[in-house]
Amino acid sequence: MDTFKTTIEVGGYYLINPLNPRCRKHRGRMCKVLEIIDSHHVRVKLLETKRTARVKVSDLTDFEDDIDI
């Protein structure tokens, strides 16, 4: 089993990319972490729509592209 490690910081920018291929909600969207709800979930602001969402911590990955915000 592969292990991925990403450090989550409030105010950081991440890509929503669930490990489970069946989970398609918010896949491929960029977001900003607003708050940590518990050890498994975070509240994020989606950059495309400016709406907030609750996602699993394990679904967030770093991305290397520089973005203009």
C-alpha positions in Angstrom: 0.0 0.0 0.0 1.4 3.4 -1.0 1.6 6.1 1.6 1.4 9.8 0.8 2.2 12.6 3.2 1.0 16.2 2.8 1.3 18.9 5.5 -1.9 20.8 5.7 -1.7 24.5 6.8 -4.6 26.9 7.3 -4.4 29.4 4.4 -2.5 27.0 2.2 -3.6 26.2 -1.4 -4.2 22.6 -2.4 -5.7 20.4 -5.1 -8.6 18.1 -4.3 -7.7 14.7 -5.6 -9.4 11.8 -3.8 -7.6 8.5 -3.7 -10.8 6.6 -4.3 -11.6 6.7 -8.0 -15.3 6.5 -7.3 -15.3 9.8 -5.4 -15.7 12.4 -8.1 -17.1 15.3 -6.1 -14.7 18.3 -6.2 -12.1 16.2 -8.0 -9.5 18.4 -9.7 -10.5 21.6 -8.0 -8.1 24.0 -6.4 -8.9 25.3 -2.9 -7.7 27.2 0.1 -7.9 25.7 3.6 -10.0 27.9 5.9 -10.1 25.8 9.0 -9.4 22.3 10.4 -12.7 20.8 11.6 -11.3 17.6 13.1 -8.5 15.2 12.5 -10.2 13.9 9.3 -11.9 16.9 7.7 -11.1 20.5 6.7 -13.3 23.4 5.5 -12.0 24.8 2.2 -12.9 27.6 -0.1 -13.1 26.5 -3.8 -11.2 28.9 -6.0 -13.5 28.4 -9.0 -16.8 29.2 -7.3 -15.8 31.0 -4.1 -18.0 28.6 -2.2 -17.0 26.6 0.9 -16.9 22.9 1.2 -16.0 20.2 3.7 -13.5 17.6 2.4 -11.4 14.9 3.9 -7.8 15.7 4.7 -6.6 12.6 2.8 -8.2 14.1 -0.4 -5.9 17.1 -0.5 -2.6 17.1 -2.4 0.1 19.7 -3.1 0.4 21.1 -6.5 3.5 22.6 -8.1 1.9 25.1 -10.5 2.2 28.8 -9.6 -1.3 30.3 -9.5 -2.4 33.9 -9.6 -4.9 34.5 -6.8 
